[in-house]
Amino acid sequence: MDDALRQFFEGLVVGLDPVARFERAIGDADEWQREVLLTDPSGQPEDQFVTVLASRQTGKSTTIGCLAYDDVTRGKTCLLAAPSQRQSQELLRRITAFVQSDPVPPKLVRSSLSEIETSDGGRVISIPATDGARGFTCDTLILDEAAWLDDDAIAALLPMRKPDGRVLMMSTPRGREGFFHDTWSAGRTRRIFARSVDIPRLASKVEYDRRFMSEIRFRAEHLCEFLGGGLPLISRDVLDRAISERPALCLI
C-alpha cells in the first residue's frame, strides 16, 4: 500500500476511535481509560458530567491529554483546569505524545505553555483553577485533582461549559467534604473508578506501598476511600447499617 494512503487510513482510524489514538501513542489502555475516552455527551446524557475517582499514578494526566487532543482534532475547545499553573501546564504537555503519534495531525497555528490552537478552530487552554478564572467558553471542561480545588473556583468554572458540552472531574479522594466529594457521593453523574488495586500493571507498586504506608494512607491512595484525619473507633459502614428508618419503640 502507498505510504500516503496507509497514513490516510491510519489517520481515519484514530480520528474515529480515541482508544485507538491512545493505544497508538501510549500502548494498551486500562479498562477505566477506555470508558473515559469513549464517553459521548452527544449520545449519552449521563456522559455530560463524568467523575473519576482515581488512585495516584494510574494514568490520569495521560488520559486527559488524549481526551483533550481528540477534541482538538474535531475542532472543539477544551479547557484544562488544575490546582496550580504548573499542573495545568503539565497537562498540556501530555498532549505532545498524541500530536507526535498522529498520522495526520492538524496544523497548529498557536502553541504555547498555556494554549494550543489548530487551523480548524480546535483549542486546548490550560489555566489554574481559581474563582477569578472567567471569560472562557468550552465544549469540554476538565477539572484535574478536583478534590483539591476550592468550591468557589469550581462554581466559577462550571458555567463555561456549552449547553451540549461535558464536564470531566478527576481526582484522588480528599476527606469527606467539598464539591468533588459531594458530587461523587450524590451519584447523579457518571462515576468511574480508577483504583490501582484493580489495575494489574500496578500490582508491584500496590504491594510496595501496602508494606510501607499507614493503613489510612493506603486506603485513601489505593482503595480510593474518602477518609477523615484518622481511623474511627466505629467504621462509617457499621454506623450506616445501624441506622434504620423504622420508628423507634417507645416504652412506657
N, C-alpha and C positions, 0 to 999 in steps of 0.2 A: 504494500500500500504506500502511496506517495506520502512523504513526511507531512506536507501541509494538510492533506486530507485526514491523516491519522490525528494530527494535532487538533483539527476541527472537531472530529468525533469525540476525542478525549475532553475537549472543552465543553462539548454539549453534555456529556455525562456528568461532569462536576457542576455544570450550570443547573442541571435538573435535580441533583441529589446532593445536599450539603454533607451527608455522611460520606459519600464518595469523595467529596472535596477534602474532608477531614482526613480520611484514610490515605489519600494520595500524598498529603503533606506530612502527616504525623505517624500513621500506622493504624492498627486496629482500634476502633472506638469502643469504649466501655458501653454497657447497655444504657446507663443513665445518660451518657453523652449522646447516644443515638436518639434517645427520647427527647432530649432538649433540642437537638438540631432539627428534628422532624416536626416540632410544634408549628402549627399553621393557623394564625389568627383569622385568616380569611375563610378557613374551612371549619375550624373547631372553635366555638365561642369560649370554651374553657382555656384555650391557648392564648387568649388575650392578656391573661395575667398568670405568670408561671413563677412559683417559688421553688428554689432548690436549696435543700438543707444538706450541706456537704462537709466532709472532713477536709482537713488541710492536705495539700499535695495530691489531690485527686484529679487535677487537670482542669480546674475551674477556668483559669485565665486562658488556656488554650481553646477551650470550648467557646468562651466568649469571643475570642479572636476569630474563630471560624464563623460563628453566627453573624458577627458584625461584618466580616468581609463578604459573606454571602449576600447580605443586604446591600452592600455597596455595589456588587455586580448587577443587582436588579434595579439600580437607580434610586435606592431608598436612603433615608437619613437615619443613622444610628447614633444615639447619644450614650457615651460610656461615663458613668459617674462612680467615683471611688472615694474613700475617706480622705485621701490626700492627692495632691497634684502628681507626686511621684508614682503613686499606684495607678492613677488613671493613665499616665503616660506609658507605664509598663504594659497595660492592657493594649494600648495602641501598637506597641512594638510587637506584640504577639501576632499581629496581622501580617507581618513581613513574611513569615513562613508560608502563608497561603497565597500571597502575591507571587512569591518566587516559584511556587509549585503549580500555579495556574497555567494551563496550556495556552489559553488565550486571555491574558489579563487585560482589564480595561485600561485605557490611557489615563494616567494620573496628571491632573492639572495643578494639584497642590499636595504637598507632602511636608508636614512639619511635626514637631514633637506633640502637638495637640490636635492635629486635623489631617485627614486625608480626603481628597475630593477627586472624582473622576470626571471625564469629559461628558458622560451621560447623566450627570447630576447626582450620583451617589456620594454620600458623605459619611464619614465617621468622625465624631468630635469627642474628645476626651476632656473632662472637667473634674475638678474636685467638687465633691458634693457639699454645698453649703446652702443656707437659706437665701443667699444672695445670687444663686445661680438661676437666672431667669432670662427670658427672651428667646429661647430656642423652641423649635417645633420638630418633632421626630416621629418616624414610623416605629422605631424600636427604642425603648428606654431600658438600659441595663444598669442595675444598681449592684455593684460588687461589694462584698463584705457588708451587706445591708444592715446586719445587726449592730454594726459599729457606727452607723450614720445617725445623726440627730433626727428626731421625728420632724422638726421644723424644716430641715433640709429635704427630707423625703416629700413632705407636703408641698414644697416649692417645686419639686421636680416632676411629680406625677402629672400635673396638668399639661406638661409639654407633649405628652403622647397624643398623636392624632386619633380621632374617633375610631378609626379602623385599625389602629396600631396595636402594639403589645408592650407589656412590661415584663422584664425578667429580673427577678431578685435572687441573688445567690449569696450564701453566707454560711460560715460556721456558726454554731449557736453561741449566744452570749446572754446568760441569765434568763430570767423569766419576765422580762418587761420590754417595752419598746415596740415599734411598728412591725418589725420583721417577726418577732416572737408572736405578737397578737394576730398578725395576718396568717402565719403558718398554722397557729392553733385553731383559728376560726374555721379553717377548712373550706373557705369559699373560693380558693384559687386552685389551679392545677399544681399539685405538690409532687416533687421528685426528690427521692433520697439519693445521695451520693456518698454512702458510708464506706470508708476504707476497708472495714471488715467484710464487705460484700464484694470487693474487687480483688481477684486472685493475684494480679501483678504486684499488689501492695502487701502481700502476706508477710514477707520478711520484715518490712518496716513496722507493720502492726505488732508482730511478736516482739520486736526490739523495744518498741515504746511500751508495750504491756509490762515488760520486765522493769523498766526504769521510771515510768510515770506513776504519779499517785493515782489512786482509783478514780477520784473525781475528775482529774485532768484527762485520764484515758477515756472516761465515759463521755466527756464533752467533746474531745478531739476526734475520737474514733467511732463512738456509738451515736454521736450527734444528739445528745440529750441536753435539754435546757435545764441547767442546774443553778442552784444558788451558790453561796460562798463556801458551803461545807456540806458534809453528808448528814442528812436529818436522822434523828433517832427513829422516827417512823417514816417510811417512804411515802411519797406522794401517791403511788398506786394503791397502797394499803388504805390511805385516807379516802381516796376516791371510791374504793369499793365499800368502805364503811358508811358512806353517805347514802341514805335511802330517801326516796320521795314519799314514802308511806308516812302518814301522820303518826306521831309518837303516841304510845298508850298513856293514858292519864289515869294514874292510880289514886283513888280517893280513900 
